[in-house]
Structure formats: structure tokens, C-alpha cells
Amino acid sequence: MTHRDVVVWGGGCGGVAAALQSARSGAETTLLSPGPWLGGMVSSAGVCAPDGHELSCWQTGLWGAFLRQLELEEPTGLDHNWVSCFGYRPQTAEQILQRWVAAEPKLEWRANCRLEQVHCRQGHIHSVQILRADGVETVAAEVFIDGSDLGELLAQTSAPFRWGWEAKELWDEPSAPEQSRLENETFFQRQPVQSPTWVVMGQLHGELAQQHLNAIPRAPFQRSTANFGLEKTVTYGRLPGGLVMVNWPLKGNDWHNGLGRAISADAQEREDLAHEMQLHSKDFLAALSECSGGWIAPGNAFPGEDPSLALMPYWRESRRLIGRTTVTERDLLPISTGALRGPLPIDAKGRCTSIAVGTYANDHHYPGEDWPLAPKSVRWGGRWSGTPFCIPFDALICDSVANLVMAEKGVSVSHMANGATRLQPLILNLGQVAGLAAALAVRQGCAIGDLAVDEIQSALIDEPQAPAAVLPIWDWPHWHPHWSEAQKQGLAQPDQLDAWAEFAGRPSRDLKQPGLNQAPNQRHEIALNGVLTGNAEEGYELKSAYESWPLITLEPAIHHWLASTDHSGQRLNLRGIKNPWGPWVRITGVLD
């Protein structure tokens, strides 16, 4: 039997983040993954146009470090599609993660494992038994982290978990269905969780010919292009080099059938589900290729027999821990009309227990019409952005299995809240928290649940390689010298957070807010000159003698400047990055 301080099971992006941070924090760590790649959603599942956490104030923690490394390593940058401000090739992401893992002397990674058994004793996980090509091995540890997309380690413990819907009566979530509907409508039995997608990669060849502009894919995908047209549907997930992430929810390649098989004990049922999802996605890509005259064809992005097919599905929902606390939709929504954040989690002593910030708008995938969701978005920087919310540490742990920490979508959230907590940026940062907490517990010789949350928060803010935000503060971007001080002041006086750190932008004490041209230069910036037209509500454009570009920004100072006064008609010198597929220019600096 092998013994380590921390064992992480799973190939999700939360798993690799947890393993990295555990090792960086001093724990002897083993990462066990079921496949040959590490990154889950961010690489092996092919979801390479991340949503949420796009503003520079949210680009913190391992998510921010990962994003900045991607910017350095993608030769043509990240501005390639209209669903996200960031698009990259899965190979690039996986190379970064594997290099980071290899650089940690306290971290060992074992690929292509199968989780056979989990051995528990008296409310503790003692060891896991894994199967590899060279035989069966048992690995014991002080702390175990579930970093899998479906909560596979959790399922083999005595810890309680949820799968599927909860009634409105349970937490009074505005968007949840009533108990009577759950009992009487077959939809909820057929659709226990959000629909997954098996991403397939396409490759663009030249330009879309004029005769194919209005082409419609064949059945069953003929309504997939109805809302946006063929060209916009395809370039939704465009990546560097003309690679295309085919992950299209509107009558495209989401999969809705027999989803209960995802957690079946019958391996054949799980294999059948995977096969059906793969065929469906490949058929969708073939339909797009046929109707576009070959403009899009299968791409080359993954190892294996079919290099266009992701190595794993994009699971949007997991088994979910019933933790010490559960994050519900009420915890995501702005605290009042006009407010720009959800409530802070405050304990009985008045201390804020937040350890990560989420920002996604909330998004649920089912067949048929869109599920009506309470709004949590705001017009910001020329585009819509989700309002931030907090995740408390108690959502990662439970009392029934004292040395288990969740690091992926299986954290303790409701079905409705999962629509906003499942995205790559937040999951990377939750994995970072899980790894840090595991290492701290090993170092102190205590149970995970006995850790002081303020110690976790301080370690995250001061983390040497990837400092991470714990509070939703809009006005200090990650690069600002006062960013960490703003986070610490917020923790010291959580009841005063909005008095000095709100969206309107009031500096606290001696914290100097960022200027209009302070953001670090980025590789693909260009100089821009033109006349500003439009307004803050409807959006601005920059017009020159030759072209006109809509403007967006991810920088708080530039957003405040645009929103504060009507600048229409002014001639400006700017720096920014063009995205022809947005289409927009992402403004990074106002020069005069």
C-alpha cells in the first residue's frame, strides 16, 4: 500500500487545480485520472471558450494564472469567437497543465486509472483501490479530494448527495418548480439533470461561400441555425487557427436522452450513453459540413482514433454533496434591486466565510423552451455580464466523511444554483481552495472542518503563484497593486463592503483606483483612433474614416469612464484588440 498526504481522484479541471495547489502548499499529493489528459472541461472535454470571470477583477486564482499563460502561448491570442472573450486550442491548455504538474516535486500524476473501491472507516476515507494497466494498487492518504465531473469518489463513500431537481418549497428558489410539478410532470423524470454535450471539433476551410449563407442543416438539426444563421452558429465557438468548438445548445448537439445512465452501476449502460452522445455530435458536425459546402469539416484536436472527438463529455451537472451548507439560487441573486452582488455568507460571529467568487449569469440546458430563470446579469463594459456571488467553505465539506473535500461540480449546491456554479473559471478556483485546505489540514494535523476559514482566506489572497479573490469587489482588477489590500479590508469589515467597493467606485482610505491606461499591455494590442458614437446604455462604437467597431472592455476604470459621462462625438486614441467574430474591439487603455 502506498501512503500520501493527499489523494485527488478525477480528471476534471477542479481535480488538477486541487492537486497543483495541494502540492504547492507542501503536501505530498497523488492525482489519479481516468484518462490520458488532465484538464476536464478546459481541455479533454473540449470546452475551450470559457464563460464567466471575464472581467479583469475576476481574473484571479488558478483561473487567472491559467488564462494569462494561455495568452502567452496561443500565437494569435484568444479573441476568436463571440460566445466568450477567450478561445484557445485544447492542446495548448493541456500542455500548460501537464507542464505545471510536472514542475511540482511533491505531486505525482497517474493517468488511465479506474476507481475500483473506496475504503472507509468510522466516517473517514482510509484508502482507494485503483486499477491500472500494470495491476491493482491501494493508495492511502490523510485527505481525499473528489475532482471528478460526476462525483465518482463521493458516490462510493457514506456521504449523502443529491442528484436532480429540488422543489421550490425546500429553499424558496424563484426558478425552482413546485413539488406538485416534480411529482406529476414526466419532464422531470425524463430530464433529471442538465443536458450534457460531447464536444466535437471542427476545422474551417477558407470563407463560407455566398450560395451557402442561408443553407439549413438536415434533420434533426434543421432548427439549429434558425436564431443566428449558419455563419454565426458555426463561429460561436471559433478557436485559434480556425478550429471550432461545436458545443451548440439550440437544437444542436446537447444530449437529452437517458441521462440517469450517467451514474448507473452498469458499465454497459454508461458506455451506451457515451456512444449515443458521440454519434449525435459527429452527426451534427457532418450536417453542418454538408450544408456549408465543406466550409467546416472534422478538426484535429485530440489524441485517439478520432482526433475531432473530445476525450470525455462535457457534464454540466454532477452528483452534489449535501454539505455543511448548501448554496441555493437565493445565494446567487443580487441582494436588492440595483445591487451588483449576491449576499455575503456571514457566520454567527459576523465573519464572512466566502472562499471563492462566481460570476456566471445562470444557464440551464434542457430540451424544448428555455427554462425561466431569475435574472442576475448587468450591462457592463459594453456587454452583458453576470453579477458576482460567493461560495462559502462549508459548501465543499460535510460532517459524515470528515476527510473528504469536493473540488468540482459536486460541491454542495442546489440544482438551480448549479447552472451558475458549473463553469470552468469558478471550478478551477474551487479546486484551488480544496487543495489548499487539504494541505493545511495535513500540516496542522487537524480535520478539514476544523480549519479556520480566515486562515484559508489569507492564504488564498497571499498565494505566491496564483493569488485568489474571496470577495466580489468590482473596482480593483487583479493586476492592481492594491488588489490584495482591498480584499483584506473587505474581510475585516464585510458590513462596509458596499460603502467603498461598490460598482459606483468609491475608493477606500488610501486605496488608489486604477487609471484609464494602467492595465498591462497585451501581445495583440493595436493603436486605434476614431470618433466615439453611441451611449453607455445601448453601446459605443469607434468610427474611423474606413471602419466602425463596437467597443467592449473588461477593465473597471474604462467601464466607469464610459458610463460616467456622455462621450459621444469625442475623438479618442485607444489601445485594444480586434475580434472580427464578435465583432468588437476589446479596449484595454484610453490614451488621451
Helices and strands as residue ranges (DSSP letters): E 2-9, H 13-24, E 29-32, G 40-42, H 61-73, H 90-102, E 107-110, E 114-121, E 124-132, E 135-146, H 152-155, E 161-162, H 168-171, H 179-184, H 186-190, E 200-204, G 210-212, H 229-235, G 240-242, E 243-246, G 259-263, H 267-291, E 296-298, E 320-321, G 329-331, E 354-358, E 377-380, E 383-386, E 389-392, G 393-395, E 404-406, H 415-421, H 424-444, G 448-450, H 453-461, H 483-492, G 494-496, H 497-501, E 526-535, E 539-543, E 548-553, H 556-564, E 571-579, E 584-590
